[in-house]
Amino acid sequence: MSSTTPSKPQVLDREEVARSRLFTIERMDLRFSNGEERTFERLKGSGAGAVMIVAMPDPEHVLLIREYAAGFDDYALTLPKGLVDPGEDIITAANRELMEECGVGAHNIEPLVELSLAPNYMNHRMQVLLASDLYAKRLPGDEPEPLIVETHALEELPALLTRDDFHEARAIAALYIARDKLRADRSTERWW
């Protein structure tokens, strides 16, 4: 198996196919390095990116929110998240989203990992941050109804995966990455 990465395809043409207030669908005509030509469509997000927060009220627990997920037309259990507003950095955006969605802020917020979702047809990236040393503070948000905030033990991830309402891949990946980082930090006593 070859370990060399082929050259990126040449973009022959781009056209905006559709636009909503949140997304743009773009058609791309491409020529690959072997001469093959294909048309791809991709969903482009708007704004300066997004954040997802693993908020730890104590060293063993994480805050999850229950919110309406329009894609499934049902409620889902997930991590707090949201768009980065113009002029915000990811730390400021994460703290604002925590205040809006969970009614808490964090004295300590650190970047954890960047995740993507369906990169073959979406250019969306999510910055995952780890938040600790929480304090009570609520900001008005843009949610149409109050979110339900739940506290779960981080070590009980396998049990969460058996639930019908906990299935967002980004949240699952973020929690496992956070859990493994915290375990490593605890073994060197760098966290809490």
Sequence and secondary structure as in RCSB ss.txt:
>XXXX:A:sequence
MSSTTPSKPQVLDREEVARSRLFTIERMDLRFSNGEERTFERLKGSGAGAVMIVAMPDPEHVLLIREYAAGFDDY
ALTLPKGLVDPGEDIITAANRELMEECGVGAHNIEPLVELSLAPNYMNHRMQVLLASDLYAKRLPGDEPEPLIVE
THALEELPALLTRDDFHEARAIAALYIARDKLRADRSTERWW
>XXXX:A:secstr
         EEEEEEEEEE SSEEEEEEEEE TTS EEEEEEEEE SS EEEEEE SBTTEEEEEEEEETTTTEE
EEE  EEE  TT  HHHHHHHHHHHHTSEEEEEEEEEEEEES TTTB  EEEEEEEEEEEE     S SS  EEE
EEEGGGHHHHHTSTT   HHHHHHHHHHHHHHHHHHHTT   
